[in-house]
């Protein structure tokens, strides 16, 4: 059987250049849909926006320490 996926969840892959990560991101259509919230995706590799439920996944190399 094929795996059923929630079509309400969005997964956005981000890279080091997107850090510090905040949602909504500037290039989103609804960039002002909710208050900007910074997500610590660099700590765990994934982050979930508490406002809209968008999941972010950090891909690629990350150099140095981001605060």
C-alpha atoms as one frame of an Amber mdcrd trajectory, in Angstrom:
protein
   0.000   0.000   0.000   1.073   3.529  -0.557   1.706   5.731   2.416  -0.952
   8.338   3.043   0.400  11.794   3.613  -1.275  14.787   5.169  -1.759  17.223
   2.335  -2.249  19.995   4.876   1.340  19.745   6.014   3.989  21.519   3.996
   7.623  20.554   4.143  10.080  23.225   3.135  13.747  22.435   2.792  16.041
  25.233   3.868  19.792  25.666   3.716  22.384  27.556   5.717  21.723  30.710
   3.709  18.185  30.786   5.120  19.461  30.996   8.698  18.390  32.388  11.031
  15.151  30.781   9.931  11.871  32.520  10.512   8.354  31.788   9.364   6.791
  33.105   7.265   9.751  33.397   4.954  10.091  36.591   2.868   9.338  34.865
  -0.434   6.073  33.313   0.744   2.845  34.538  -0.790   1.411  35.009   2.668
   4.565  36.431   4.166   2.445  38.442   6.610  -0.042  35.654   7.406   1.046
  35.445  11.043   3.582  37.059  13.373   7.171  36.306  12.446   8.607  33.574
  14.601  12.207  32.438  14.593  12.654  28.670  14.435  15.761  26.925  15.838
  16.067  24.552  12.887  19.863  24.552  13.183  19.661  22.794  16.556  17.662
  19.706  15.606  17.611  19.755  11.806  13.846  20.194  11.740  11.429  22.776
  13.055   7.669  23.127  13.090   6.028  26.528  12.920   3.641  26.893  15.873
   1.393  29.234  13.894   0.837  27.572  10.518   2.228  24.072  11.002   4.748
  24.315   8.195   7.626  21.909   8.771  11.124  23.045   7.890  14.001  20.678
   7.264  17.607  21.829   7.185  19.566  20.323   4.327  23.167  20.671   3.263
  26.227  21.645   5.246  26.110  24.178   8.053  29.368  25.835   8.961  30.165
  27.732  12.109  27.845  28.478  14.977  24.585  30.314  14.515  22.896  31.954
  17.480
